[in-house]
Amino acid sequence: MRRSVRRSTRGALLALSATAALTASSTSTCTSKKGSTALTLSIAGTPVTVPDTPNHTLDLGIGVKAVVNEQTETADGLTVNALHVTGLGGIDVVIGSSTSAAHNCV
């Protein structure tokens, strides 16, 4: 599976691709929350190495940023987005998302 986001802003072209085997995983228990992602990323056809640390931000220029392995804790769980692109003009795209929660914890 291949997903692409293209947006032209002031003459600049953003070409961002996440290729096959993209995953987002989230696990929550009463005592812990864990998340991870796996994806192959390229920007304008150039492969980009991304670390496996949460919330790795890439500045793509022209007011656009991408967050890889975005992890947001909630009161009872965790949401993990494999790739979250935001930018000028209301760009807000999430590709691959997983949410988990633990209930009835005493």
Contacts in CASP RR format, 6 or more apart in sequence:
PFRMAT RR
TARGET T0000
AUTHOR 0000-0000-0000
METHOD contacts of the structure
MODEL  1
MRRSVRRSTRGALLALSATAALTASSTSTCTSKKGSTALTLSIAGTPVTV
PDTPNHTLDLGIGVKAVVNEQTETADGLTVNALHVTGLGGIDVVIGSSTS
AAHNCV
1 19 0 8 1.000
1 20 0 8 1.000
1 22 0 8 1.000
2 17 0 8 1.000
2 18 0 8 1.000
2 19 0 8 1.000
2 20 0 8 1.000
3 17 0 8 1.000
3 18 0 8 1.000
3 22 0 8 1.000
3 95 0 8 1.000
4 15 0 8 1.000
4 16 0 8 1.000
4 17 0 8 1.000
5 14 0 8 1.000
5 15 0 8 1.000
5 16 0 8 1.000
5 85 0 8 1.000
5 91 0 8 1.000
5 93 0 8 1.000
6 13 0 8 1.000
6 14 0 8 1.000
6 15 0 8 1.000
6 16 0 8 1.000
7 13 0 8 1.000
7 14 0 8 1.000
7 64 0 8 1.000
7 91 0 8 1.000
8 14 0 8 1.000
9 62 0 8 1.000
9 63 0 8 1.000
9 64 0 8 1.000
9 88 0 8 1.000
9 89 0 8 1.000
10 62 0 8 1.000
12 61 0 8 1.000
12 62 0 8 1.000
13 44 0 8 1.000
14 43 0 8 1.000
14 44 0 8 1.000
14 60 0 8 1.000
14 61 0 8 1.000
14 62 0 8 1.000
14 64 0 8 1.000
15 43 0 8 1.000
15 44 0 8 1.000
15 45 0 8 1.000
16 41 0 8 1.000
16 42 0 8 1.000
16 43 0 8 1.000
16 60 0 8 1.000
16 66 0 8 1.000
16 85 0 8 1.000
17 41 0 8 1.000
17 42 0 8 1.000
17 43 0 8 1.000
17 45 0 8 1.000
18 39 0 8 1.000
18 40 0 8 1.000
18 41 0 8 1.000
18 82 0 8 1.000
18 83 0 8 1.000
18 95 0 8 1.000
19 39 0 8 1.000
19 40 0 8 1.000
19 41 0 8 1.000
19 42 0 8 1.000
20 40 0 8 1.000
21 38 0 8 1.000
21 39 0 8 1.000
21 40 0 8 1.000
22 37 0 8 1.000
22 38 0 8 1.000
22 39 0 8 1.000
22 40 0 8 1.000
22 82 0 8 1.000
22 83 0 8 1.000
22 95 0 8 1.000
22 96 0 8 1.000
23 37 0 8 1.000
23 38 0 8 1.000
23 39 0 8 1.000
23 82 0 8 1.000
23 96 0 8 1.000
24 35 0 8 1.000
24 36 0 8 1.000
24 37 0 8 1.000
24 80 0 8 1.000
24 81 0 8 1.000
24 82 0 8 1.000
24 96 0 8 1.000
24 97 0 8 1.000
24 98 0 8 1.000
25 35 0 8 1.000
25 36 0 8 1.000
25 37 0 8 1.000
25 80 0 8 1.000
25 98 0 8 1.000
26 33 0 8 1.000
26 34 0 8 1.000
26 35 0 8 1.000
26 77 0 8 1.000
26 78 0 8 1.000
26 79 0 8 1.000
26 80 0 8 1.000
26 98 0 8 1.000
26 99 0 8 1.000
26 100 0 8 1.000
27 33 0 8 1.000
27 34 0 8 1.000
27 35 0 8 1.000
27 78 0 8 1.000
27 100 0 8 1.000
28 34 0 8 1.000
28 76 0 8 1.000
28 77 0 8 1.000
28 78 0 8 1.000
28 100 0 8 1.000
28 101 0 8 1.000
28 102 0 8 1.000
29 102 0 8 1.000
30 102 0 8 1.000
30 105 0 8 1.000
30 106 0 8 1.000
33 73 0 8 1.000
33 77 0 8 1.000
33 78 0 8 1.000
33 100 0 8 1.000
34 78 0 8 1.000
35 54 0 8 1.000
35 69 0 8 1.000
35 71 0 8 1.000
35 78 0 8 1.000
35 80 0 8 1.000
35 98 0 8 1.000
36 52 0 8 1.000
36 69 0 8 1.000
36 80 0 8 1.000
37 52 0 8 1.000
37 68 0 8 1.000
37 69 0 8 1.000
37 80 0 8 1.000
37 81 0 8 1.000
37 82 0 8 1.000
37 83 0 8 1.000
38 82 0 8 1.000
39 50 0 8 1.000
39 68 0 8 1.000
39 82 0 8 1.000
39 83 0 8 1.000
40 47 0 8 1.000
41 47 0 8 1.000
41 48 0 8 1.000
41 50 0 8 1.000
41 68 0 8 1.000
41 83 0 8 1.000
42 48 0 8 1.000
43 58 0 8 1.000
43 60 0 8 1.000
48 58 0 8 1.000
50 56 0 8 1.000
50 58 0 8 1.000
50 68 0 8 1.000
50 69 0 8 1.000
52 69 0 8 1.000
53 69 0 8 1.000
54 69 0 8 1.000
54 70 0 8 1.000
54 71 0 8 1.000
55 67 0 8 1.000
55 69 0 8 1.000
55 70 0 8 1.000
55 71 0 8 1.000
56 67 0 8 1.000
56 68 0 8 1.000
56 69 0 8 1.000
57 65 0 8 1.000
57 66 0 8 1.000
57 67 0 8 1.000
57 68 0 8 1.000
58 65 0 8 1.000
58 66 0 8 1.000
58 67 0 8 1.000
58 68 0 8 1.000
59 65 0 8 1.000
60 66 0 8 1.000
60 85 0 8 1.000
62 88 0 8 1.000
63 87 0 8 1.000
63 88 0 8 1.000
64 85 0 8 1.000
64 86 0 8 1.000
64 87 0 8 1.000
64 88 0 8 1.000
64 91 0 8 1.000
65 85 0 8 1.000
65 86 0 8 1.000
65 87 0 8 1.000
66 83 0 8 1.000
66 84 0 8 1.000
66 85 0 8 1.000
67 81 0 8 1.000
67 83 0 8 1.000
67 84 0 8 1.000
67 86 0 8 1.000
68 82 0 8 1.000
68 83 0 8 1.000
69 80 0 8 1.000
69 81 0 8 1.000
69 82 0 8 1.000
70 80 0 8 1.000
70 81 0 8 1.000
70 83 0 8 1.000
70 84 0 8 1.000
71 78 0 8 1.000
71 79 0 8 1.000
71 80 0 8 1.000
72 78 0 8 1.000
72 79 0 8 1.000
72 81 0 8 1.000
74 99 0 8 1.000
74 101 0 8 1.000
76 101 0 8 1.000
76 102 0 8 1.000
76 103 0 8 1.000
76 105 0 8 1.000
77 99 0 8 1.000
77 100 0 8 1.000
77 101 0 8 1.000
77 102 0 8 1.000
78 99 0 8 1.000
78 100 0 8 1.000
79 97 0 8 1.000
79 98 0 8 1.000
79 99 0 8 1.000
80 97 0 8 1.000
80 98 0 8 1.000
80 99 0 8 1.000
81 94 0 8 1.000
81 95 0 8 1.000
81 96 0 8 1.000
81 97 0 8 1.000
82 95 0 8 1.000
82 96 0 8 1.000
82 97 0 8 1.000
83 94 0 8 1.000
83 95 0 8 1.000
83 96 0 8 1.000
84 92 0 8 1.000
84 93 0 8 1.000
84 94 0 8 1.000
84 95 0 8 1.000
85 91 0 8 1.000
85 92 0 8 1.000
85 93 0 8 1.000
85 94 0 8 1.000
85 95 0 8 1.000
86 92 0 8 1.000
86 93 0 8 1.000
END
